[in-house]
């Protein structure tokens, strides 16, 4: 029940759990008299029983959460194309009912397939919409929402090219307070700690490469491996089949919670990842030498653009997945290890400060829209 002078902020996204969580942390930190509601989706992959990160964490944070059945737009024809299209009107209807019930004062959209029906329904109901673009380009949903959004927050200057400039504001990419507070390491670990992640859902392509050179890696590195749900059984069996010395060097889980990820970034010497905007921001803020493998088929080649920012700073090596072999993988990781001291000293104060203060700027932007 919305009390007197209580502002209700409804957040939505088809991904971006950590970005939304960063905004929620800042709202709580500043003591705002705001109630936060979330609309997302339960399934991370169309046609697969893979649960989203936000579904796992938001309900436990005192955030009233709804999960709708909006279909994901398919870039390639598949068995799930028609079912996904048929879900779109369902998502609009469910969004309307939730918005009418909750009566939010403002909707903050972080993009993704779920956000569009929520944002468009909000526009029809006269509820102001603020969108945030995490990438160095522009996601499809955010592009579609930009015409009726009141304000558009972007993370990188390159995104100005995709949105109306009169209502677009550079705020940076929201980074969780735990990550922002990590002090960069002075010395590499012995053995070096290698964190391998494919993003919130894991990456089967990255996992396939790791699978082919796991024993070699474990001879020289302490490996923390985030597999995602689809491959966890295989890698759990791999760990059990290793001799004890190698097995002790290998921590594998399908997902790590936000506190665990913060602890991992504190310990890690080298990060291997896809090039999602949030992970790249975390790498830059914590100054982690990294190997980035951008997803090549995403909207506007956004992961490539994200990765090149970290590469220009000097923190990251970028390799196309089409060029990645176990030999290239090991060569790049060993390069990062052998040159760790000089690479870990690279930084961009401009990007670091932009992202560390992005949550505060986002709160200010929402307040501006609420006036």
HUCOR-V569356 format. One record per residue. N is the residue number from 1. OMEGA is omega as a letter, one per 40 degrees, with the letter a starting at -180 (999 if undefined). D_LAST is the distance of its C-alpha to the last C-alpha in Angstrom with 1 decimal. Layout:
<<N | OMEGA | D_LAST> <N | OMEGA | D_LAST>>
//
This chain:
<<1 | a | 21.8> <2 | a | 18.1> <3 | i | 18.3> <4 | a | 16.4> <5 | i | 13.0> <6 | i | 13.8> <7 | i | 11.4> <8 | i | 13.6> <9 | i | 13.7> <10 | i | 16.6> <11 | a | 18.3> <12 | i | 21.2> <13 | i | 24.0> <14 | i | 27.7> <15 | i | 28.3> <16 | i | 26.3> <17 | a | 26.8> <18 | i | 26.8> <19 | i | 23.7> <20 | i | 21.7> <21 | i | 23.6> <22 | i | 22.6> <23 | i | 18.9> <24 | i | 19.8> <25 | a | 21.9> <26 | i | 19.1> <27 | i | 16.8> <28 | a | 19.9> <29 | a | 20.9> <30 | i | 17.8> <31 | i | 18.1> <32 | i | 14.7> <33 | a | 14.8> <34 | i | 14.2> <35 | a | 16.8> <36 | i | 17.9> <37 | a | 19.9> <38 | i | 22.0> <39 | i | 23.7> <40 | i | 26.6> <41 | a | 30.3> <42 | a | 33.4> <43 | a | 35.7> <44 | a | 35.4> <45 | a | 38.1> <46 | i | 38.9> <47 | i | 42.2> <48 | i | 42.5> <49 | a | 42.1> <50 | a | 39.9> <51 | i | 37.0> <52 | i | 33.7> <53 | a | 32.6> <54 | i | 29.3> <55 | a | 31.3> <56 | a | 33.4> <57 | a | 30.8> <58 | a | 27.6> <59 | a | 29.3> <60 | a | 30.7> <61 | a | 27.5> <62 | i | 26.1> <63 | i | 23.8> <64 | a | 24.4> <65 | i | 25.8> <66 | i | 26.8> <67 | a | 29.2> <68 | a | 29.7> <69 | i | 32.7> <70 | a | 31.3> <71 | i | 34.1> <72 | i | 34.0> <73 | a | 34.8> <74 | i | 38.3> <75 | i | 39.2> <76 | i | 42.9> <77 | i | 44.8> <78 | i | 45.7> <79 | a | 46.6> <80 | a | 43.0> <81 | a | 41.7> <82 | i | 42.3> <83 | i | 41.2> <84 | i | 37.9> <85 | a | 37.4> <86 | i | 38.2> <87 | a | 35.5> <88 | i | 32.7> <89 | i | 32.4> <90 | i | 32.7> <91 | i | 29.6> <92 | a | 27.6> <93 | i | 28.9> <94 | i | 28.3> <95 | a | 24.7> <96 | a | 24.1> <97 | a | 25.7> <98 | a | 23.7> <99 | i | 20.3> <100 | a | 21.4> <101 | a | 22.7> <102 | a | 19.8> <103 | i | 16.8> <104 | i | 14.3> <105 | a | 10.6> <106 | i | 10.8> <107 | i | 14.2> <108 | a | 15.3> <109 | i | 18.6> <110 | i | 21.3> <111 | a | 23.8> <112 | a | 27.2> <113 | a | 28.8> <114 | a | 27.0> <115 | a | 23.5> <116 | i | 24.2> <117 | i | 24.9> <118 | a | 21.9> <119 | a | 19.5> <120 | i | 21.3> <121 | i | 21.4> <122 | i | 17.6> <123 | i | 17.3> <124 | a | 19.9> <125 | i | 18.1> <126 | i | 14.8> <127 | a | 13.0> <128 | a | 11.0> <129 | i | 13.4> <130 | i | 13.4> <131 | i | 17.0> <132 | i | 19.0> <133 | a | 22.5> <134 | a | 24.8> <135 | i | 27.9> <136 | i | 29.1> <137 | i | 29.2> <138 | i | 27.3> <139 | a | 27.9> <140 | a | 28.8> <141 | i | 26.0> <142 | i | 23.3> <143 | a | 25.0> <144 | a | 25.1> <145 | a | 21.4> <146 | a | 20.3> <147 | a | 20.7> <148 | i | 18.0> <149 | i | 15.6> <150 | i | 12.2> <151 | i | 12.9> <152 | i | 16.4> <153 | i | 17.2> <154 | a | 20.9> <155 | a | 23.4> <156 | a | 26.0> <157 | a | 26.2> <158 | a | 28.7> <159 | i | 26.1> <160 | a | 24.7> <161 | a | 27.7> <162 | a | 26.6> <163 | i | 23.0> <164 | a | 21.5> <165 | a | 21.0> <166 | i | 18.2> <167 | a | 15.6> <168 | a | 17.6> <169 | i | 17.1> <170 | i | 19.9> <171 | a | 19.0> <172 | i | 22.4> <173 | a | 23.7> <174 | i | 22.7> <175 | a | 25.7> <176 | a | 26.4> <177 | i | 26.9> <178 | i | 30.5> <179 | a | 31.3> <180 | a | 29.4> <181 | a | 31.6> <182 | i | 34.9> <183 | a | 37.3> <184 | a | 39.2> <185 | i | 42.8> <186 | a | 45.6> <187 | i | 48.5> <188 | a | 49.1> <189 | i | 50.3> <190 | e | 53.9> <191 | i | 53.8> <192 | i | 50.6> <193 | a | 47.9> <194 | i | 46.9> <195 | a | 43.8> <196 | a | 44.0> <197 | i | 41.0> <198 | a | 40.1> <199 | a | 36.5> <200 | a | 35.1> <201 | a | 37.7> <202 | i | 40.6> <203 | i | 42.6> <204 | i | 46.0> <205 | i | 47.0> <206 | i | 46.5> <207 | i | 48.2> <208 | i | 51.2> <209 | i | 51.7> <210 | a | 51.4> <211 | a | 53.9> <212 | a | 56.5> <213 | a | 56.3> <214 | a | 55.2> <215 | i | 58.5> <216 | i | 58.5> <217 | a | 55.0> <218 | i | 55.8> <219 | a | 58.8> <220 | a | 56.7> <221 | i | 53.1> <222 | a | 51.4> <223 | i | 49.4> <224 | a | 46.2> <225 | i | 45.7> <226 | a | 42.8> <227 | a | 44.4> <228 | a | 42.0> <229 | a | 43.3> <230 | a | 45.7> <231 | a | 48.0> <232 | a | 48.0> <233 | a | 51.3> <234 | a | 53.1> <235 | i | 52.0> <236 | i | 52.6> <237 | i | 56.1> <238 | i | 56.4> <239 | a | 55.6> <240 | a | 58.2> <241 | a | 60.8> <242 | i | 60.4> <243 | a | 62.8> <244 | a | 61.4> <245 | i | 60.7> <246 | a | 58.6> <247 | i | 56.9> <248 | i | 55.9> <249 | a | 54.1> <250 | i | 52.0> <251 | a | 48.9> <252 | i | 47.7> <253 | i | 45.0> <254 | i | 43.2> <255 | i | 39.8> <256 | i | 38.6> <257 | a | 35.7> <258 | i | 32.9> <259 | i | 34.7> <260 | i | 37.9> <261 | i | 36.4> <262 | i | 35.1> <263 | i | 38.7> <264 | i | 40.2> <265 | i | 38.3> <266 | a | 39.4> <267 | a | 43.0> <268 | i | 43.2> <269 | a | 45.0> <270 | i | 44.6> <271 | i | 42.2> <272 | a | 43.2> <273 | i | 40.5> <274 | a | 39.2> <275 | i | 36.4> <276 | a | 33.2> <277 | a | 30.2> <278 | i | 29.5> <279 | i | 33.2> <280 | i | 33.5> <281 | i | 30.5> <282 | i | 32.2> <283 | a | 35.5> <284 | a | 34.1> <285 | a | 32.3> <286 | i | 35.5> <287 | a | 37.8> <288 | i | 40.0> <289 | a | 42.8> <290 | i | 42.4> <291 | a | 43.9> <292 | a | 41.5> <293 | a | 42.6> <294 | i | 39.9> <295 | a | 39.8> <296 | a | 41.2> <297 | a | 40.0> <298 | a | 36.2> <299 | i | 33.8> <300 | i | 34.0> <301 | a | 36.3> <302 | a | 33.2> <303 | i | 35.3> <304 | a | 37.7> <305 | i | 35.0> <306 | a | 33.5> <307 | a | 37.0> <308 | i | 37.9> <309 | i | 35.1> <310 | i | 36.8> <311 | i | 40.1> <312 | i | 39.3> <313 | a | 38.3> <314 | a | 41.8> <315 | a | 40.8> <316 | i | 41.7> <317 | a | 44.5> <318 | i | 43.6> <319 | i | 46.2> <320 | i | 46.0> <321 | i | 46.9> <322 | i | 49.7> <323 | a | 51.3> <324 | i | 50.9> <325 | i | 54.1> <326 | i | 55.1> <327 | i | 56.9> <328 | i | 53.9> <329 | a | 51.7> <330 | i | 54.0> <331 | a | 54.6> <332 | i | 50.9> <333 | i | 50.3> <334 | i | 53.4> <335 | i | 52.2> <336 | i | 49.0> <337 | a | 51.1> <338 | a | 53.6> <339 | a | 51.1> <340 | a | 48.5> <341 | a | 48.6> <342 | a | 47.8> <343 | a | 45.2> <344 | i | 43.3> <345 | a | 43.0> <346 | i | 41.0> <347 | i | 37.3> <348 | a | 34.3> <349 | a | 32.3> <350 | a | 29.7> <351 | i | 29.2> <352 | a | 29.6> <353 | i | 27.0> <354 | a | 24.6> <355 | i | 25.0> <356 | a | 25.3> <357 | a | 21.8> <358 | a | 20.2> <359 | i | 18.8> <360 | i | 17.0> <361 | a | 15.6> <362 | i | 14.6> <363 | i | 12.6> <364 | i | 10.8> <365 | i | 10.2> <366 | i | 8.9> <367 | i | 6.4> <368 | i | 5.5> <369 | a | 5.5> <370 | a | 3.8> <371 | 999 | 0.0>>
//
